[in-house]
Amino acid sequence: MYIGIDLGTSSVKAILIDNSQKILATSHSPLTTQSPKNGYSEQNPEEWIKATHNCFQELIKKKPKDFSNTISIGISGHMHGATLLDNQGSVIRPCILWNDTRSHEECEEFEKQSFDVRSISGNIAMPGFTAPKINWVKNNEVENFKKISKVLLPKDFLRFYLTGEFYSEMSDASGTLWLDVKNRKWSDKLLACSYLEEKNMPKLVEGNHDTGFLKQSLKEKFKFINNVIIVGGAGDNAAAAIGMGVVNENQSFISLGTSGVFFTPTENFLINTSDAVHSFCHCLPNKWHLMSVMLSASNCLDWICNITNTSINEALTNIEKYYSNQSSIMNSSYFLPYLTGERTPHNDPFIRGSFHSIKTNTDKTDMQYAVIEGISFAILDGVKSILKVNENFDKIYVVGGGSKSSFWIQFLSSLLNRQLRICDQSEFGAALGVARLAIYADKNIENKEEIIKKIKFKKEFSPQLDNIELLLKRYEVWKNIYSSNKIIASDLLFSE
């Protein structure tokens, strides 16, 4: 038996599978996020431990015998978080999360070096990444900075609790800005940009390699029979990719979750920092991936439905009817889906969401359509950014809450001019991915090549080009709206 733990922003999820990868039980436990100031986002790492305990207890209730026979565990987690430990292994301050934007000035500081930071890290310095957060702590919390002995990513702090060992793996470490992504090792030059050394970092392994055993005290507490191995695991999107079987360069996926992601593996290290494309290691050896990220995707739909007092299903039904009238599309308002700033392709922490071309006859359905269109245009932005350096993908799978809408996926298929496939995946995709990685630790599994199984999909969508010319014209106008808004975006935030 194998366990996958997914440390998400809003909850910890866990999954128990057998050696045929049949899901035996799942569990989840909620987490809270604190925002002490505008743009701040933090969590207490102690919550991660309690939530993991809760998940284990729930799995025990559902499958006690299978749980006790667990051989190995994999861990996934939200990326970029800065968890700071002192020389006693105690947490110094709350973890600064991936969606925290306080360190935008430190990003400029980080890149002002005598060498090309981006060519080594493969990425632009963004507030979401780990390194600028440490620079912010140095500039604003001097005493806390002086105490730093280790900097751990969220899942790696959970690993430290489970094993007492300091390890990370390549996919998650890629999101720190301290990794030499091409050569898959910590970069002394990049660490020095944050006034750190390799001794402040965990050891690096691949995602399917061992990182130690579960502590004896925890083995006894949860009544495990075996000495349970903990493997490297993966950052959240790489874990989700393994859960879907996306490991080859002809594959890719779009995630329409709270954020929007386009992810495609590569056989070599490729970069496009001019469009803020993320270039990371994959969680299997000798593989990398490119990723475009928009910070607000399906949560924009949640937001407009809440504002208009409409259920998501009702809104999507109304939007589909609205879309059937070309005149409605031509006269619709426009929406920039940047509720919390944007990454790919703008790297703009100041831009915010906005409606444009609102008229006296604009109603809630018009605005709901504009939101779906704006999110989709931003997905197109991300795909086009990756196409500049990589054209190898031909199979695109779609996951996340937005994938439940056939209309939206058909709309995206037409806009991207690509076939899209809906995966039959649950919300436990990342947990399944790291549970698969955990199987590699089982010495009794001989055919390791068969662990990452092929994707099953339940429906395929092909482009319908009826309105595509009109949509692409609107896309060009939409891009110009961003360019105009960018000029005043920081001024509009002055009062925040």
C-alpha positions in Angstrom: 0.0 0.0 0.0 1.1 3.6 -0.7 0.0 7.0 0.5 0.1 10.3 -1.3 -0.2 13.5 0.7 -1.1 16.8 -1.1 -0.4 19.9 1.0 -2.7 22.4 -0.7 -3.4 26.0 0.1 -6.9 25.4 1.4 -6.6 21.8 2.7 -4.4 18.7 3.1 -5.6 15.7 1.0 -4.4 12.2 1.3 -5.0 9.1 -0.8 -4.3 5.4 -0.1 -3.7 3.1 -3.1 -2.7 -0.5 -3.6 0.0 -1.9 -6.0 -2.4 -1.9 -8.9 -3.0 1.8 -8.2 -6.6 1.2 -7.2 -7.8 4.1 -4.9 -8.8 2.5 -1.6 -9.6 5.6 0.5 -9.2 9.4 0.4 -9.3 12.0 3.1 -8.9 15.8 3.5 -8.6 18.3 6.3 -9.1 22.1 5.8 -6.4 24.8 6.4 -6.7 28.5 7.0 -4.7 31.3 5.5 -3.9 34.6 7.2 -3.6 38.0 5.4 -2.3 40.4 8.1 -1.8 43.2 5.5 -2.9 43.8 1.9 -0.9 41.6 -0.4 0.3 39.3 2.5 -0.6 35.6 2.6 0.7 33.3 5.3 0.1 30.0 7.0 1.1 28.5 10.3 3.1 25.3 9.5 1.7 23.7 12.7 -1.7 23.5 10.8 -0.1 21.3 8.1 1.0 18.8 10.8 -2.4 18.7 12.4 -4.2 18.4 9.1 -1.9 15.5 8.1 -2.7 13.7 11.3 -6.4 14.2 10.7 -6.1 12.8 7.2 -4.2 9.7 8.5 -6.9 9.1 11.1 -9.6 9.3 8.5 -7.7 6.8 6.3 -7.4 4.5 9.3 -11.1 4.6 9.9 -11.9 3.7 6.3 -9.2 1.1 5.6 -7.3 0.2 8.9 -5.6 -3.0 7.7 -4.5 -1.6 4.3 -3.3 1.6 6.0 -1.1 -0.3 8.5 0.5 -2.1 5.6 1.8 1.0 3.9 5.2 0.7 2.3 6.0 4.2 1.3 4.6 7.8 1.2 5.0 10.6 -1.4 4.4 14.3 -0.6 3.1 17.1 -2.9 2.7 20.7 -1.8 1.9 24.2 -2.9 5.2 25.7 -4.2 7.4 28.7 -3.4 6.4 29.0 0.3 9.2 30.2 2.6 9.3 28.1 5.8 12.1 29.4 8.0 13.7 27.2 10.7 16.3 28.1 13.4 19.2 25.9 14.4 16.9 24.0 16.8 14.5 23.1 13.9 11.8 25.5 15.3 9.7 27.6 13.0 10.8 31.3 13.1 7.7 33.0 11.6 4.6 32.0 9.7 5.2 30.6 6.2 5.0 33.3 3.4 2.9 31.7 0.7 3.1 31.5 -3.1 0.3 34.2 -3.6 2.0 36.7 -1.3 3.0 39.9 -3.3 4.9 41.9 -0.7 8.4 41.3 -2.2 8.0 43.0 -5.6 10.8 45.5 -4.8 13.1 42.7 -3.7 12.6 41.0 -7.1 14.4 43.9 -8.7 17.1 43.7 -6.0 17.5 40.0 -6.6 18.2 40.4 -10.3 20.7 43.3 -10.0 23.7 41.1 -10.2 26.9 41.0 -12.2 25.7 37.8 -13.9 22.5 36.7 -15.7 20.2 35.4 -13.0 17.6 34.2 -15.4 19.9 32.0 -17.5 20.7 29.9 -14.5 17.3 29.9 -12.7 15.3 29.7 -15.9 12.8 32.1 -14.5 12.1 35.8 -13.8 12.2 36.9 -10.2 8.6 37.2 -9.2 7.0 38.0 -5.8 5.5 34.5 -5.7 8.9 32.8 -5.7 10.8 31.9 -2.6 14.0 33.9 -2.9 12.5 37.4 -3.0 10.6 36.5 0.2 13.9 35.8 2.0 15.2 39.1 0.7 12.1 40.8 2.1 12.7 39.2 5.5 16.3 40.5 5.5 15.1 44.0 4.6 12.2 44.1 7.0 12.6 41.5 9.8 16.3 41.6 10.5 16.2 39.5 13.7 14.2 36.8 12.0 16.7 36.7 9.1 19.6 36.3 11.5 18.0 33.2 13.0 17.6 31.3 9.7 19.4 28.0 9.7 17.2 26.2 7.0 14.7 27.4 4.4 12.2 24.7 3.5 9.4 24.6 1.1 6.0 23.6 2.6 6.0 20.0 1.7 9.6 19.7 2.8 8.8 21.0 6.2 6.2 18.3 6.4 8.8 15.8 5.4 11.1 17.1 8.1 8.4 16.6 10.7 7.7 13.0 9.4 11.4 11.9 9.0 13.6 14.4 10.8 15.5 14.8 7.5 16.2 17.8 5.3 15.4 17.0 1.7 13.7 18.6 -1.3 13.3 17.4 -4.9 13.9 19.1 -8.3 10.4 20.2 -9.3 9.6 22.1 -6.1 13.2 23.4 -5.7 12.9 24.9 -9.2 10.4 27.4 -7.9 12.8 28.9 -5.3 15.0 30.9 -7.8 18.1 29.2 -6.2 18.2 26.1 -8.4 20.5 25.7 -11.4 17.6 24.2 -13.3 19.5 22.9 -16.3 22.1 21.1 -14.1 19.6 20.2 -11.3 21.6 21.5 -8.4 21.7 24.4 -6.0 23.5 27.4 -7.4 26.0 29.2 -5.1 25.6 32.3 -7.2 21.8 32.4 -6.8 21.9 31.6 -3.1 24.3 34.5 -2.6 21.7 36.8 -4.1 19.6 36.1 -0.9 22.7 36.1 1.4 22.4 32.3 1.9 24.6 29.3 1.4 24.0 25.7 0.4 24.2 24.7 4.1 20.9 26.6 4.5 19.2 24.4 1.9 17.9 20.8 2.1 19.6 18.0 0.1 18.3 17.5 -3.4 16.9 14.2 -4.9 14.6 13.2 -7.7 10.9 12.9 -6.9 10.9 9.1 -7.0 14.0 8.7 -4.8 14.1 7.8 -1.1 14.5 10.6 1.5 14.4 8.5 4.7 12.0 6.6 6.9 9.1 7.7 9.0 10.1 8.5 12.6 9.7 5.6 15.0 7.4 7.6 17.2 5.0 8.2 14.2 5.3 4.7 13.1 4.0 3.6 16.5 1.4 6.3 16.8 -0.3 5.3 13.5 0.5 1.6 13.9 2.4 1.1 10.7 3.8 -2.4 10.3 6.6 -1.5 7.9 9.5 1.0 8.2 7.7 3.5 5.9 9.8 5.1 3.3 9.2 8.8 2.3 10.1 9.6 -1.3 11.0 13.0 -2.8 7.5 13.8 -4.1 6.8 16.8 -6.2 5.5 20.4 -6.4 1.8 20.6 -6.9 1.6 20.9 -10.7 4.3 18.3 -11.4 2.5 16.0 -9.0 -0.8 16.5 -10.9 1.1 15.8 -14.1 2.3 12.4 -12.8 -1.3 11.7 -11.6 -2.4 12.2 -15.2 0.6 10.5 -16.7 1.9 13.7 -18.4 5.6 12.9 -18.6 6.4 13.1 -22.4 7.0 16.1 -24.5 4.0 15.4 -26.8 1.7 15.7 -23.8 0.3 18.7 -21.9 -2.5 19.8 -19.7 -4.5 22.9 -18.8 -5.7 23.3 -15.2 -8.7 25.5 -14.8 -8.6 25.7 -11.0 -8.3 28.7 -8.8 -5.3 29.6 -10.9 -4.9 28.7 -14.5 -2.0 26.6 -15.7 -0.7 25.3 -19.0 1.9 22.6 -18.4 4.0 20.6 -20.9 7.1 18.4 -20.3 10.3 18.8 -22.3 13.3 16.5 -22.8 15.7 19.5 -22.5 16.0 22.7 -20.5 14.2 25.5 -22.4 13.4 29.0 -21.3 11.3 32.0 -22.3 11.7 34.5 -19.5 10.7 37.4 -21.7 7.1 36.1 -21.4 7.4 35.0 -17.7 7.1 31.4 -18.7 8.2 29.1 -15.8 11.0 26.7 -16.7 11.2 23.9 -14.0 12.6 20.4 -13.6 10.0 17.7 -13.7 9.9 15.3 -10.8 11.3 12.4 -12.7 15.0 12.2 -13.7 16.2 13.9 -16.9 12.9 15.6 -17.6 11.9 19.3 -17.4 8.7 21.2 -18.0 7.5 24.6 -19.2 4.5 26.2 -17.5 2.5 29.3 -18.0 0.6 30.5 -14.9 -2.3 32.9 -14.5 -3.1 33.8 -10.9 -6.9 34.0 -11.2 -8.9 31.6 -13.4 -12.0 29.8 -12.1 -12.0 32.0 -9.0 -12.9 34.9 -11.4 -16.1 32.9 -12.3 -16.8 32.2 -8.6 -16.4 36.0 -8.0 -18.8 37.2 -10.7 -21.4 34.5 -9.8 -21.2 35.7 -6.2 -21.5 39.4 -7.2 -24.5 38.6 -9.5 -26.1 36.1 -7.1 -26.1 33.4 -9.7 -25.0 29.8 -9.4 -22.1 28.6 -11.6 -24.3 26.2 -13.5 -27.0 28.8 -14.1 -24.3 31.3 -15.3 -22.8 28.8 -17.7 -26.2 27.9 -19.1 -26.9 31.6 -19.7 -23.4 32.2 -21.2 -23.9 29.3 -23.7 -27.2 30.8 -24.9 -25.6 34.2 -25.1 -22.7 32.9 -27.1 -25.1 31.5 -29.8 -25.9 35.1 -30.8 -23.0 36.6 -32.7 -24.4 40.1 -32.2 -24.2 39.6 -28.4 -20.5 38.6 -28.6 -19.7 41.6 -30.9 -21.2 44.1 -28.3 -20.1 42.3 -25.2 -18.0 44.1 -22.5 -14.4 43.0 -21.9 -12.8 41.7 -18.7 -9.2 41.5 -17.5 -9.0 38.5 -15.1 -6.2 39.9 -13.0 -7.8 40.0 -9.6 -4.5 39.5 -7.8 -2.0 40.5 -10.4 -0.6 38.3 -13.1 2.4 36.1 -14.0 2.5 34.8 -17.6 3.1 36.6 -19.8 3.1 40.0 -18.0 4.9 39.5 -14.7 2.8 42.3 -13.3 2.0 42.4 -9.6 0.1 45.7 -9.9 -2.5 45.0 -12.5 -6.0 44.2 -11.3 -9.3 42.9 -12.7 -11.5 45.3 -14.6 -14.5 45.5 -17.0 -14.4 47.7 -20.1 -17.0 48.9 -22.6 -19.9 48.6 -20.2 -23.1 50.1 -21.7 -26.6 50.9 -20.5 -27.8 47.5 -21.7 -25.0 45.5 -20.1 -26.6 42.8 -17.9 -25.2 40.1 -15.7 -25.0 37.5 -18.4 -23.0 39.9 -20.6 -20.6 40.3 -17.6 -20.5 36.6 -16.9 -19.6 35.9 -20.6 -16.9 38.6 -20.5 -15.3 36.8 -17.5 -15.3 33.4 -19.2 -13.9 35.1 -22.4 -11.2 37.0 -20.4 -10.0 33.9 -18.6 -9.8 32.0 -21.9 -7.9 34.8 -23.6 -5.4 34.7 -20.7 -5.0 30.9 -21.2 -4.4 31.6 -24.9 -1.7 34.1 -23.8 0.0 31.4 -21.8 -0.1 28.8 -24.6 1.2 31.3 -27.2 4.1 32.1 -24.8 5.2 28.5 -24.6 4.8 28.0 -28.3 7.6 30.5 -28.9 10.1 27.9 -27.5 8.3 24.6 -27.7 5.9 23.2 -30.3 6.2 19.5 -29.5 2.9 19.1 -27.6 -0.1 17.8 -29.5 -2.3 16.2 -26.8 -3.8 18.7 -24.4 -5.8 17.4 -21.4 -8.0 19.6 -19.2 -8.5 19.3 -15.4 -9.8 21.4 -12.6 -13.2 22.7 -11.7 -13.6 24.5 -15.0 -13.3 21.3 -17.0 -16.8 20.3 -15.8 -18.3 22.7 -18.3 -18.5 21.2 -21.8 -19.3 24.7 -23.2 -16.2 26.2 -21.7 -13.9 23.4 -23.0 -15.5 23.7 -26.5 -15.0 27.4 -26.4 -11.3 26.9 -25.4 -10.8 24.3 -28.1 -12.0 26.7 -30.7 -10.0 29.6 -29.4 -6.8 27.6 -29.1 -7.5 25.7 -32.4 -6.5 22.5 -30.6 -8.2 19.2 -29.7 -8.8 19.1 -25.9 -9.5 16.0 -23.8 -11.3 15.9 -20.5 -9.5 13.7 -18.0 -11.4 11.4 -15.7 -9.5 12.7 -12.7 -10.6 13.6 -9.2 -9.6 16.4 -7.0 -7.0 14.0 -5.6 -4.9 14.1 -8.8 -1.7 15.6 -7.1 -2.0 13.1 -4.2 -2.3 10.3 -6.7 0.7 11.6 -8.5 3.0 11.4 -5.4 1.5 8.1 -4.4 2.7 6.8 -7.8 6.1 8.2 -7.1 6.0 6.4 -3.7 5.6 3.1 -5.6 9.2 3.4 -6.9 10.5 2.8 -3.3 8.9 -0.6 -3.2 11.7 -3.1 -3.9 9.2 -5.7 -4.9 7.9 -3.8 -7.9 10.1 -4.9 -10.8 8.6 -3.2 -13.8 9.1 0.5 -12.7 8.4 1.7 -16.3 4.7 0.7 -15.9 4.1 2.9 -12.8 3.2 6.1 -14.6 0.1 4.8 -16.5 -1.4 6.2 -19.6 -4.1 8.8 -19.3 -7.7 7.9 -19.6 -10.0 10.5 -21.0 -13.7 10.5 -21.2 -14.5 13.1 -23.9 -12.7 14.9 -26.7 -13.5 18.3 -28.1 -12.5 19.6 -31.6 -12.4 23.3 -32.7 -15.6 24.8 -34.0 -14.6 27.8 -36.1 -18.0 29.6 -36.4 -17.1 32.5 -34.2 -13.3 32.2 -34.2 -12.6 35.2 -36.5 -14.7 37.5 -34.2 -13.0 36.0 -31.1 -9.5 36.6 -32.3 -10.4 40.3 -33.2 -11.7 40.7 -29.6 -8.6 39.1 -28.3 -6.5 41.8 -30.0 -8.6 44.5 -28.4 -8.4 42.7 -25.1 -4.6 42.7 -25.3 -4.6 46.5 -26.0 -6.8 47.1 -23.0 -4.1 45.5 -20.8 -1.4 47.6 -22.4 -3.4 50.7 -21.6 -4.2 49.7 -18.1 -0.6 48.8 -17.3 0.4 52.5 -17.5 -1.9 53.4 -14.5 -2.1 50.1 -12.6 0.4 51.0 -9.9 -1.2 54.4 -9.3 -4.6 52.7 -8.8 -3.1 50.6 -6.0 -1.6 53.6 -4.2 -4.6 53.7 -1.7 -4.5 49.9 -0.9 
